Amino acid sequence: DLAPVSDHSTTPELTPPAALAAAPTRTASGTVDRAAAREGRVILIHKYPWEATQQELEEALGRYGRVQAVRLVEAQDTGRPRCFGFVTFASRVAAEAALVGLAEGEVLIMDRRW
């Protein structure tokens, strides 16, 4: 018997910039730029594959505009990814375009476990 084929890709879930007001300002890999967050240039992404790298996320989201920083949060005790992070864009327009693209499923991060 053959099982159906699946690409096992996931679309990261996201939170609009306004929700970042209560977000932590320090992550395992650096700090989140509060001024950029107030300007609407930072988006919170989550539920991406745990093995995704900063470079992969930057490349996937860079199609919407210049990415200035990607901060992936790790567990302090194990150093393992917690599957959420922050992406800072050069402009609010780019951040908003990325939010729309993510919401519409245009960005897929491949889960390499499959």
Steps between C-alpha positions, in 0.01 A plus 500: 500500500615850421447790736404840362793728430523823699759776483475547879551872474366738756393859486626693801230667702542867567401783726446854373745772609251661740506185714872542561448765767489227766764282332827434681785731401778248559537167323761226519663631182481874564263785562194621317522860378221675694506805272457277194214318676325831574544595134332176391816354344521191724280193463474201732503165326434165662428134433769468236704174485743474791793439265444819298797736504520878516633501145208291369246729662683809372502360147134396514382837633750711306276485194282763670778747572838532665527300823720674756499230769360159586494402868406139575420424864665201663429326830748626758551161663547289184588746224238337279278715280163600643358549147423868531695812431503855371577634154594867458449658159652819360152647448148471635376434145725193475385371842135542404559328163664208683201474736263484204720246321523279808126524562429400141738202516752643251796417724574137577784378719578136426499255788811288431397224741284344229 
